[in-house]
Amino acid sequence: MTSANTNDITQLLPMVEAIPPIAGKVGRPRRRPERVYADRGYDSQRHRKQLRSLGIEPFLAKRNTKHGSGLGVYRWVVERTHAWLHQFRRLRVRYERRDDIHQAFLTLGCIVICGNYLKNSFC
């Protein structure tokens, strides 16, 4: 979590490095994603090179180009989830000053969303 006035691009690499290991398949757990999709706020040649050096394929929309990069096909899932999280008042407007409390409410919101999604998919 960062403050509201922090540039997105400054948090790209720390965010990728903070991804926890993902278990599931046999063998060593994955530490990094195969690709990263992001909007124009993350467009930077330096960051593209750094992501490639980590073995991550960057799909970053380029600045000063027409819309229609094709990233919306993947990004709508994230935008939809953000809209679902904004249904919870404590997440729409952040009242807590402490990050751990806000993270707890965010986790609870995700649990409720996943529970509702799974409940509707099995019936």
LOLOVO-854965 format. One line per field, with one value per atom (N, C-alpha, C): x, y, z; atom name; residue in one letter. Coordinates in steps of 0.001 Angstrom, whole numbers, m for minus. Layout:
N
xx <- (X; ...)
yy <- (Y; ...)
zz <- (Z; ...)
atom <- (CA; ...)
type <- (A; ...)
This chain:
123
xx <- (837; 0; 878; 434; 1154; 171; 722; m151; m814; m1816; m2624; m1869; m863; m180; 1159; 1325; 2545; 2381; 3406; 3350; 3332; 2539; 2420; 3738; 4463; 5669; 6726; 6752; 7751; 7478; 6278; 5917; 5858; 6145; 6035; 6990; 8269; 9244; 9136; 8933; 8717; 7477; 6447; 5241; 5535; 6287; 6630; 7524; 8464; 9362; 8644; 7522; 6800; 5822; 5735; 4811; 5295; 4423; 4848; 4903; 5617; 5657; 4264; 3976; 2669; 2852; 2322; 2425; 1280; 1354; 268; 785; 1680; 2240; 3448; 3800; 4961; 6218; 7125; 8378; 8479; 9443; 9690; 8549; 8040; 6939; 7393; 6467; 6757; 6909; 7877; 8098; 7690; 7632; 7331; 6296; 5500; 4540; 5259; 4594; 5173; 5075; 3972; 3762; 3096; 3251; 2638; 1858; 577; m272; m482; m297; m464; m889; m1397; m1867; m739; m1101; m105; 694; 169; 888; 2183; 2322; 3514; 4470; 4210; 5035; 6388; 7445; 8805; 9743; 10636; 11568; 12492; 12893; 13767; 13083; 11798; 11082; 10783; 10574; 10401; 11652; 12827; 14093; 14283; 13970; 14134; 13195; 11964; 11037; 11536; 12058; 12589; 13797; 14619; 15783; 15364; 14180; 13648; 12924; 12845; 12165; 10668; 10215; 8795; 8546; 7534; 7199; 6260; 6678; 5825; 4833; 3567; 2531; 2031; 2755; 2445; 1942; 800; 268; 1225; 1409; 2333; 1620; 2352; 1807; 1716; 836; 651; 278; m456; m983; m2489; m3165; m4611; m5000; m6202; m6716; m6989; m7109; m7330; m6081; m5299; m4080; m4375; m5619; m5977; m5836; m5298; m5110; m6424; m7456; m8737; m9355; m9001; m9503; m9075; m7887; m7368; m7646; m7641; m7779; m9192; m10206; m11575; m11824; m11109; m11262; m10832; m9739; m9250; m10195; m10632; m11543; m12866; m13370; m14610; m14439; m13301; m13045; m12937; m12307; m12242; m13639; m14497; m15873; m16608; m16381; m17011; m16506; m15201; m14642; m15172; m15514; m16038; m17463; m18093; m19418; m19334; m18153; m17951; m17494; m18253; m18019; m16629; m16167; m14854; m13717; m13964; m12935; m13078; m14285; m14509; m13856; m14062; m13419; m12578; m11299; m10412; m10476; m11017; m11124; m9964; m9378; m8322; m6992; m6277; m4939; m3896; m4154; m3185; m3362; m2239; m2268; m2779; m2425; m2815; m4331; m4988; m6443; m7095; m6592; m7130; m6915; m5743; m5460; m6416; m6756; m7706; m9083; m9557; m10850; m10805; m9682; m9530; m9596; m8947; m8987; m10403; m11102; m12492; m13378; m13182; m13943; m13689; m12430; m12098; m12711; m12744; m13365; m14852; m15526; m16961; m17213; m16410; m16574; m16355; m15285; m15020; m16126; m16603; m17700; m18953; m19307; m20486; m20299; m19112; m18836; m18928; m18336; m18377; m19776; m20501; m21871; m22748; m22591; m23388; m22933; m21676; m21174; m21530; m21823; m22131; m23616; m24465; m25913; m26487)
yy <- (m1185; 0; 1243; 2214; 3476; 4610; 5784; 6945; 7256; 8086; 8357; 9131; 9892; 10737; 10150; 8853; 8193; 7773; 8037; 7628; 6108; 5605; 4159; 3516; 4163; 3563; 3295; 4083; 3874; 2606; 2074; 896; m391; m337; m1517; m2621; m2340; m3375; m3836; m2932; m3438; m4334; m4034; m4861; m6252; m6320; m7609; m8404; m7741; m8424; m8919; m8286; m8654; m9807; m10349; m11455; m12679; m13283; m14464; m15697; m16740; m17977; m18577; m19107; m19702; m21212; m21925; m23381; m23977; m25231; m25903; m27039; m26758; m27795; m28418; m29616; m30310; m29546; m29422; m28734; m27428; m26629; m25355; m24384; m23694; m22741; m21552; m21039; m19877; m18629; m17808; m16556; m15349; m15513; m14374; m14780; m13808; m14112; m14247; m14885; m15002; m13687; m12956; m11677; m10681; m9409; m8316; m7455; m7237; m6352; m5067; m3916; m2647; m1561; m465; 635; 1620; 2760; 3748; 4357; 4304; 4862; 4129; 2909; 2102; 2053; 2810; 2769; 3417; 2622; 3109; 2071; 2517; 1590; 949; 1709; 1174; 40; 222; m811; m2027; m1797; m2934; m3804; m3162; m3910; m4657; m4009; m4658; m5853; m5723; m6853; m8004; m7678; m8734; m9417; m8655; m9261; m10201; m9977; m10880; m12078; m12129; m13226; m13027; m11774; m11444; m10704; m11148; m10489; m9312; m8066; m6909; m6623; m6452; m5984; m4663; m3592; m2267; m1412; m769; 123; 1302; 1695; 2795; 4138; 5128; 6486; 7117; 8087; 8863; 7989; 6923; 6094; 6027; 5608; 5482; 4360; 4467; 3389; 2179; 1056; m172; m1031; m973; m1771; m3241; m3576; m4970; m5409; m4546; m4909; m4947; m4295; m4270; m5648; m6565; m7931; m8567; m8263; m8832; m7936; m6625; m5692; m5594; m5995; m5839; m6692; m7800; m8647; m7864; m7136; m6338; m5180; m4492; m3357; m3810; m4970; m5504; m5821; m6412; m6743; m5479; m4450; m3176; m2609; m2719; m2236; m3027; m4330; m5149; m4742; m4455; m4044; m2681; m1833; m509; m559; m1734; m1877; m1839; m2112; m2080; m681; m35; 1363; 1599; 685; 873; 763; 164; 76; 1176; 1682; 2779; 4052; 4362; 5504; 4949; 5203; 4632; 5455; 4841; 5503; 5149; 3979; 3515; 4156; 4546; 5096; 3993; 2904; 1808; 892; 544; m310; m1708; m2254; m3624; m3763; m2748; m2799; m2692; m1807; m1684; m2980; m3597; m4865; m5952; m5947; m6927; m6751; m5519; m5282; m5640; m5396; m5775; m7291; m8005; m9470; m9982; m9404; m9794; m9524; m8399; m8086; m9100; m9501; m10509; m11860; m12201; m13462; m13449; m12346; m12243; m12335; m11656; m11687; m13107; m13764; m15135; m16084; m15911; m16750; m16585; m15361; m15100; m15657; m15503; m15991; m17510; m18181; m19635; m20157; m19465; m19886; m19843; m18821; m18694; m19612; m20074; m20911; m22380; m22808; m24212; m24531; m23540; m23809; m23689)
zz <- (0; 0; 0; m755; m818; m593; m443; m290; m1622; m1584; m2773; m3842; m3479; m4452; m4912; m4832; m5278; m6734; m7550; m8953; m9057; m10002; m10175; m10574; m11443; m12001; m10935; m9877; m8829; m8026; m8105; m7311; m8129; m9413; m10267; m9832; m9767; m9422; m7970; m6986; m5621; m5514; m6302; m6279; m6846; m7934; m8531; m7581; m6933; m6003; m4746; m4392; m3172; m3372; m4582; m4832; m4058; m3230; m2459; m3359; m2933; m3724; m3855; m5025; m5296; m5405; m4437; m4437; m5242; m5513; m6217; m7065; m7965; m8821; m8148; m8596; m8057; m8439; m7499; m7768; m7006; m7410; m6744; m7026; m5998; m6228; m7072; m7879; m8731; m7870; m8177; m7463; m8290; m9598; m10471; m11509; m11949; m13021; m14360; m15307; m16645; m17405; m17196; m17875; m16941; m17290; m16537; m17518; m17216; m18016; m17227; m17893; m17189; m18179; m17623; m18461; m18735; m19316; m19739; m18594; m17392; m16250; m15944; m16443; m16176; m17360; m18410; m19611; m19357; m19474; m19302; m19915; m20767; m21411; m20378; m19370; m18331; m17569; m17254; m16514; m17393; m18688; m19600; m19599; m19670; m19665; m18353; m17228; m15935; m15784; m16273; m16215; m17083; m18273; m19139; m18504; m17786; m17128; m15994; m15433; m14410; m15015; m16351; m17021; m17134; m17069; m17135; m18446; m19175; m20430; m20150; m20422; m20127; m21260; m20898; m21815; m21261; m21575; m21069; m22225; m22023; m23048; m23228; m24474; m24758; m24663; m24159; m24064; m25445; m25549; m26783; m27978; m27741; m28809; m28655; m29719; m29658; m28700; m28179; m27341; m28222; m27588; m28344; m28372; m27306; m27241; m27064; m26711; m26486; m25048; m24190; m22796; m22028; m22551; m21862; m21706; m22596; m22511; m21195; m20733; m19498; m18297; m18518; m17400; m16864; m17632; m17160; m15929; m15783; m14594; m13355; m13453; m12331; m12051; m13107; m12926; m12314; m12722; m12167; m10687; m10321; m8918; m8079; m8612; m7887; m7673; m8679; m8532; m7459; m7393; m6346; m4971; m4861; m3565; m3136; m4089; m3748; m3236; m3276; m2676; m1152; m615; 832; 1223; 2082; 2421; 2999; 3820; 4445; 3437; 2306; 1275; 234; 64; m894; m386; 890; 1535; 2663; 2633; 3639; 4913; 5967; 7260; 8183; 7999; 8894; 8540; 9552; 9327; 9264; 9963; 10009; 8805; 8177; 6994; 7299; 8473; 8787; 8925; 9465; 9596; 8216; 7383; 6027; 5248; 5410; 4739; 5224; 6511; 7047; 6413; 6284; 5642; 4154; 3512; 2113; 1959; 2859; 2831; 3066; 4026; 4275; 3063; 2421; 1218; 118; m57; m1072; m731; 551; 977; 656; 947; 660; m840; m1643; m3098; m3628; m3178; m3634; m3187; m1960; m1467; m2301; m2617; m3453; m4864; m5397; m6748; m6804; m5799; m5772; m5497; m4620; m4303; m5552; m6357; m7574; m8689; m8665; m9752; m9560; m8325; m8083; m8206; m8187; m8219; m9603)
atom <- (N; CA; C; N; CA; C; N; CA; C; N; CA; C; N; CA; C; N; CA; C; N; CA; C; N; CA; C; N; CA; C; N; CA; C; N; CA; C; N; CA; C; N; CA; C; N; CA; C; N; CA; C; N; CA; C; N; CA; C; N; CA; C; N; CA; C; N; CA; C; N; CA; C; N; CA; C; N; CA; C; N; CA; C; N; CA; C; N; CA; C; N; CA; C; N; CA; C; N; CA; C; N; CA; C; N; CA; C; N; CA; C; N; CA; C; N; CA; C; N; CA; C; N; CA; C; N; CA; C; N; CA; C; N; CA; C; N; CA; C; N; CA; C; N; CA; C; N; CA; C; N; CA; C; N; CA; C; N; CA; C; N; CA; C; N; CA; C; N; CA; C; N; CA; C; N; CA; C; N; CA; C; N; CA; C; N; CA; C; N; CA; C; N; CA; C; N; CA; C; N; CA; C; N; CA; C; N; CA; C; N; CA; C; N; CA; C; N; CA; C; N; CA; C; N; CA; C; N; CA; C; N; CA; C; N; CA; C; N; CA; C; N; CA; C; N; CA; C; N; CA; C; N; CA; C; N; CA; C; N; CA; C; N; CA; C; N; CA; C; N; CA; C; N; CA; C; N; CA; C; N; CA; C; N; CA; C; N; CA; C; N; CA; C; N; CA; C; N; CA; C; N; CA; C; N; CA; C; N; CA; C; N; CA; C; N; CA; C; N; CA; C; N; CA; C; N; CA; C; N; CA; C; N; CA; C; N; CA; C; N; CA; C; N; CA; C; N; CA; C; N; CA; C; N; CA; C; N; CA; C; N; CA; C; N; CA; C; N; CA; C; N; CA; C; N; CA; C; N; CA; C; N; CA; C; N; CA; C; N; CA; C; N; CA; C; N; CA; C; N; CA; C; N; CA; C; N; CA; C; N; CA; C; N; CA; C; N; CA; C; N; CA; C; N; CA; C; N; CA; C)
type <- (M; M; M; T; T; T; S; S; S; A; A; A; N; N; N; T; T; T; N; N; N; D; D; D; I; I; I; T; T; T; Q; Q; Q; L; L; L; L; L; L; P; P; P; M; M; M; V; V; V; E; E; E; A; A; A; I; I; I; P; P; P; P; P; P; I; I; I; A; A; A; G; G; G; K; K; K; V; V; V; G; G; G; R; R; R; P; P; P; R; R; R; R; R; R; R; R; R; P; P; P; E; E; E; R; R; R; V; V; V; Y; Y; Y; A; A; A; D; D; D; R; R; R; G; G; G; Y; Y; Y; D; D; D; S; S; S; Q; Q; Q; R; R; R; H; H; H; R; R; R; K; K; K; Q; Q; Q; L; L; L; R; R; R; S; S; S; L; L; L; G; G; G; I; I; I; E; E; E; P; P; P; F; F; F; L; L; L; A; A; A; K; K; K; R; R; R; N; N; N; T; T; T; K; K; K; H; H; H; G; G; G; S; S; S; G; G; G; L; L; L; G; G; G; V; V; V; Y; Y; Y; R; R; R; W; W; W; V; V; V; V; V; V; E; E; E; R; R; R; T; T; T; H; H; H; A; A; A; W; W; W; L; L; L; H; H; H; Q; Q; Q; F; F; F; R; R; R; R; R; R; L; L; L; R; R; R; V; V; V; R; R; R; Y; Y; Y; E; E; E; R; R; R; R; R; R; D; D; D; D; D; D; I; I; I; H; H; H; Q; Q; Q; A; A; A; F; F; F; L; L; L; T; T; T; L; L; L; G; G; G; C; C; C; I; I; I; V; V; V; I; I; I; C; C; C; G; G; G; N; N; N; Y; Y; Y; L; L; L; K; K; K; N; N; N; S; S; S; F; F; F; C; C; C)
